[in-house]
Amino acid sequence: MQLSKSQYKQMYQEASKNSPSYLNIPKAFIIGGIICLLGEAISRAYTEAGLSRETASIWTSVTLIFISALLTALRIYPKIAKHGGAGTLVPITGFANSVVSPAIEFKSEGWILGLGAKIFIICGPVILYGTSASIIYGFIYYIFGMFSA
């Protein structure tokens, strides 16, 4: 099928309509803020239960990841993300959602080729480059530590 330049331009303009940023930015800010507020409330609850601040922070991250994965599995998180946009992607909950979503979507392909392989589609590069960057950073930190001692 050959498209003329005018047909292509029309298709392009229809496909790339600007979203109303005057609505999307505040919604992302509010929903992202609610997620962070929830994290702070969980952290304070753990601290008041007697955990140290560091341990409470770790358990807060684990709890937020669990809640995000659960809401993704129940198909609730995508509905929140539809309205929250980047407000749901930036916090740790967005990363958990990106891990769980492909696993749910490809579950029908079986445990190995579906769930096992597809779970790392989105988070795999993040884990790979994050780990590589931390190794390089640690090496540089070690080298500079040798000279400053």
C-alpha positions as CSV (number, residue, x, y, z in Angstrom):
1,M,0.0,0.0,0.0
2,Q,1.5,3.3,-1.1
3,L,0.7,6.4,0.8
4,S,1.0,9.9,-0.5
5,K,2.7,12.5,1.5
6,S,-0.6,14.2,2.4
7,Q,-2.1,10.8,3.5
8,Y,1.0,10.1,5.6
9,K,0.9,13.5,7.2
10,Q,-2.8,13.1,8.1
11,M,-2.2,9.7,9.7
12,Y,0.8,11.1,11.6
13,Q,-1.2,14.0,12.9
14,E,-4.1,11.8,14.0
15,A,-1.7,9.4,15.8
16,S,0.3,12.0,17.5
17,K,-2.3,14.3,19.0
18,N,-1.0,16.3,21.9
19,S,-2.3,15.3,25.3
20,P,-3.7,18.0,27.5
21,S,-0.7,18.7,29.7
22,Y,-2.6,21.2,31.8
23,L,-4.6,18.2,33.1
24,N,-2.0,15.4,32.9
25,I,0.8,17.2,34.8
26,P,-1.3,18.0,37.9
27,K,-2.8,14.5,37.9
28,A,0.6,12.9,37.7
29,F,1.8,15.2,40.5
30,I,-1.2,14.4,42.7
31,I,-1.1,10.6,42.1
32,G,2.7,10.4,42.5
33,G,2.3,12.5,45.7
34,I,-0.3,10.1,47.0
35,I,2.0,7.1,46.4
36,C,4.9,8.9,48.2
37,L,2.5,9.9,51.0
38,L,1.5,6.2,51.3
39,G,5.2,5.3,51.5
40,E,5.8,7.8,54.2
41,A,2.8,6.6,56.2
42,I,4.0,3.0,55.9
43,S,7.6,4.0,56.9
44,R,6.3,5.9,60.0
45,A,4.1,2.9,61.0
46,Y,7.2,0.6,60.8
47,T,9.2,3.1,62.8
48,E,6.5,3.5,65.5
49,A,6.4,-0.3,65.6
50,G,10.0,-0.2,66.9
51,L,12.0,-0.7,63.7
52,S,15.1,1.5,63.1
53,R,14.8,4.1,60.4
54,E,17.0,2.1,58.1
55,T,15.1,-1.2,58.6
56,A,11.8,0.7,58.3
57,S,12.9,2.1,54.9
58,I,13.8,-1.3,53.6
59,W,10.4,-2.8,54.7
60,T,8.6,0.2,53.3
61,S,10.2,-0.5,49.9
62,V,9.3,-4.2,50.1
63,T,5.7,-3.3,51.1
64,L,5.3,-0.8,48.3
65,I,6.6,-3.3,45.8
66,F,4.2,-5.9,47.1
67,I,1.2,-3.6,46.9
68,S,2.1,-2.5,43.4
69,A,2.5,-6.1,42.2
70,L,-0.7,-7.1,43.9
71,L,-2.6,-4.2,42.3
72,T,-1.1,-5.0,39.0
73,A,-2.2,-8.7,39.3
74,L,-5.7,-7.5,40.2
75,R,-5.6,-5.2,37.1
76,I,-6.1,-2.1,39.3
77,Y,-2.6,-0.5,38.9
78,P,-3.0,0.0,35.1
79,K,-6.2,1.9,35.8
80,I,-4.4,4.2,38.2
81,A,-1.5,4.6,35.8
82,K,-4.0,5.6,33.0
83,H,-4.8,8.7,35.0
84,G,-1.5,9.2,36.9
85,G,0.9,8.8,34.0
86,A,4.5,9.5,35.1
87,G,3.3,9.9,38.7
88,T,2.9,6.1,38.8
89,L,6.0,5.3,36.8
90,V,8.6,7.2,38.7
91,P,8.3,5.7,42.2
92,I,9.4,2.2,43.0
93,T,5.8,1.0,42.4
94,G,6.2,1.7,38.7
95,F,9.2,-0.6,38.5
96,A,7.3,-3.3,40.3
97,N,4.4,-2.8,37.8
98,S,6.8,-3.1,34.9
99,V,8.1,-6.4,36.2
100,V,4.7,-8.0,36.9
101,S,2.8,-6.7,33.8
102,P,4.7,-8.8,31.2
103,A,4.5,-11.8,33.4
104,I,0.7,-11.6,33.7
105,E,0.3,-10.9,30.0
106,F,2.4,-13.9,28.8
107,K,1.3,-16.4,31.4
108,S,-0.7,-18.2,28.8
109,E,2.5,-19.1,27.0
110,G,3.5,-21.3,29.9
111,W,5.8,-21.1,32.9
112,I,9.1,-21.2,31.2
113,L,8.7,-19.4,27.8
114,G,5.9,-17.1,29.0
115,L,6.2,-16.2,32.6
116,G,9.9,-17.0,33.1
117,A,11.2,-15.3,29.9
118,K,8.9,-12.3,29.6
119,I,9.2,-11.2,33.2
120,F,12.6,-9.6,32.4
121,I,11.6,-7.9,29.2
122,I,11.3,-4.4,30.7
123,C,13.2,-4.7,33.9
124,G,16.1,-6.8,32.5
125,P,18.0,-3.8,31.0
126,V,17.4,-1.8,34.2
127,I,18.9,-4.6,36.2
128,L,21.8,-5.1,33.8
129,Y,22.8,-1.5,33.5
130,G,22.1,-0.7,37.1
131,T,24.3,-3.6,38.2
132,S,27.0,-2.7,35.7
133,A,27.0,1.0,36.8
134,S,27.2,0.1,40.4
135,I,30.2,-2.2,39.8
136,I,32.0,0.6,37.9
137,Y,31.0,3.2,40.6
138,G,32.3,0.8,43.3
139,F,35.6,0.3,41.4
140,I,36.1,4.1,41.0
141,Y,35.2,4.6,44.7
142,Y,37.7,2.0,45.7
143,I,40.4,3.5,43.6
144,F,39.9,7.0,45.0
145,G,39.7,5.5,48.5
146,M,43.2,4.1,48.0
147,F,44.6,7.6,47.2
148,S,42.8,9.5,50.0
149,A,43.9,7.1,52.8
